[in-house]
């Protein structure tokens, strides 16, 4: 077994144990991280002219976005936040598909920036860590208050709990 395959097996075990011990909030963070890692791998494969591996990595990122992040939204309950997230996930999937077809690093980077921003917002509303976590900036608190003011009925229970926790700061 090569060193690279051993490293991949070790990473799989680490991810698998993280998933089994994660709460709903952590699972969404893992989805964001998985999509970002897949895009980074696709970018690397594109730079090395590894067409098949690039396509596989982009397909994996699209699957994470569509089957993980987008599928977890409750569109029937709705709300502007959920509709906007759904549209953003659809846009990211389309951009990744286009990046694959056109071999465009800039499109991969665009989706990565969007995912990083979403992941940062998600990390800022981590439930149950309000006493040990550093206090969010005034701008971050304003965003959370704005999200709550819009109504969060379309947001999952874990997100709702996190939003409510930050109202107490």
C-alpha positions in Angstrom: 0.0 0.0 0.0 1.5 3.3 -1.1 2.0 6.2 1.4 -0.6 8.3 -0.4 -3.2 5.5 -0.1 -2.4 5.1 3.6 -2.8 8.8 4.1 -6.2 8.7 2.3 -7.3 5.8 4.5 -6.3 7.7 7.6 -8.2 10.8 6.4 -11.3 8.6 5.7 -11.2 7.3 9.2 -10.9 10.8 10.7 -13.8 12.1 8.6 -15.9 9.0 9.4 -15.4 9.4 13.2 -16.1 13.1 12.9 -19.4 12.4 11.2 -20.5 9.8 13.7 -19.8 12.1 16.7 -21.1 15.3 15.2 -24.3 17.2 16.0 -26.4 18.8 13.3 -24.5 22.0 13.4 -21.1 20.2 13.0 -22.5 18.1 10.1 -23.2 21.2 8.1 -19.7 22.5 8.8 -18.3 19.1 7.6 -20.4 19.5 4.4 -19.0 23.0 3.8 -15.5 21.7 4.5 -15.9 18.7 2.2 -17.1 20.9 -0.6 -14.2 23.2 -0.1 -11.7 20.3 -0.1 -13.2 18.9 -3.3 -13.0 22.2 -5.0 -9.4 22.6 -3.9 -8.6 19.2 -5.2 -10.3 20.0 -8.5 -8.3 23.2 -8.8 -5.1 21.2 -8.2 -6.1 18.6 -10.8 -6.9 21.4 -13.3 -3.5 23.0 -12.8 -1.9 19.6 -13.3 -4.0 18.9 -16.4 -5.6 15.8 -14.8 -8.9 16.0 -16.6 -10.5 12.9 -15.1 -9.6 13.6 -11.6 -10.7 17.2 -12.0 -14.1 16.1 -13.1 -14.5 13.6 -10.3 -13.6 16.3 -7.7 -16.0 18.8 -9.2 -18.7 16.2 -9.3 -18.1 15.4 -5.6 -18.4 19.1 -4.7 -21.6 19.4 -6.6 -23.0 16.3 -4.9 -22.1 17.7 -1.5 -23.8 21.0 -2.3 -26.9 19.5 -3.9 -27.4 16.3 -1.9 -26.1 17.6 1.4 -26.5 21.3 1.8 -29.4 22.0 -0.5 -31.3 18.8 0.4 -31.2 19.8 4.1 -33.2 22.9 3.5 -36.9 22.8 4.3 -38.3 24.7 1.3 -42.0 23.9 2.2 -41.8 25.8 5.4 -39.9 28.5 3.6 -38.9 31.9 4.4 -36.7 34.3 2.5 -33.5 33.0 4.1 -34.1 29.4 2.9 -35.2 30.5 -0.6 -32.0 32.6 -0.9 -29.8 29.8 0.3 -31.4 27.4 -2.1 -30.9 29.8 -5.0 -27.2 30.3 -3.9 -26.6 26.6 -3.8 -28.1 26.1 -7.2 -25.9 28.9 -8.6 -22.8 27.4 -7.0 -23.6 24.0 -8.6 -24.1 25.6 -12.0 -20.8 27.5 -11.7 -19.0 24.3 -10.8 -20.4 22.5 -13.8 -19.4 25.4 -16.0 -15.9 25.5 -14.4 -15.6 21.8 -15.3 -16.7 22.4 -18.9 -14.5 25.4 -19.5 -11.5 24.5 -17.2 -11.9 27.8 -15.4 -10.0 28.3 -12.2 -11.7 31.6 -11.5 -15.1 29.9 -11.3 -13.8 27.4 -8.8 -12.3 30.2 -6.8 -15.7 32.1 -6.9 -17.6 29.1 -5.5 -14.9 28.6 -2.8 -15.2 32.2 -1.7 -19.0 31.8 -1.4 -18.7 28.6 0.6 -16.0 30.1 2.9 -18.4 33.1 3.6 -21.3 30.7 4.3 -19.1 28.5 6.5 -18.0 31.6 8.4 -21.5 32.6 9.1 -22.5 29.1 10.1 -19.5 29.0 12.5 -20.5 32.3 14.0 -23.8 30.8 15.2 -22.4 27.7 16.9 -24.9 26.6 19.5 -23.9 26.1 23.1 -20.6 27.9 23.0 -21.7 31.4 23.8 -19.8 31.5 27.1 -16.5 30.1 25.9 -16.5 31.4 22.3 -15.1 34.9 21.6 -17.8 37.4 21.3 -18.9 38.1 17.7 -18.3 41.5 16.2 -21.2 44.1 16.2 -21.6 43.3 12.4 -22.0 39.6 13.1 -24.5 40.2 15.9 -26.5 42.5 13.6 -26.7 39.8 10.9 -27.9 37.3 13.4 -30.5 39.7 14.7 -31.6 40.5 11.1 -32.0 36.7 10.4 -34.1 36.3 13.5 -36.2 39.4 12.7 -37.0 37.9 9.2 -38.4 34.8 10.9 -36.6 31.5 10.9 -39.5 29.0 10.5 -37.7 27.5 7.4 -34.5 26.9 9.3 -33.7 23.6 10.9 -34.0 23.2 14.7 -30.2 23.3 15.2 -29.8 26.6 13.3 -32.8 28.0 15.2 -31.2 27.0 18.5 -27.9 28.6 17.4 -29.6 31.8 16.4 -31.5 32.0 19.7 -28.3 31.4 21.6 -26.7 34.5 20.0 -29.6 36.7 20.9 -28.6 36.4 24.5 -25.1 38.0 24.0 
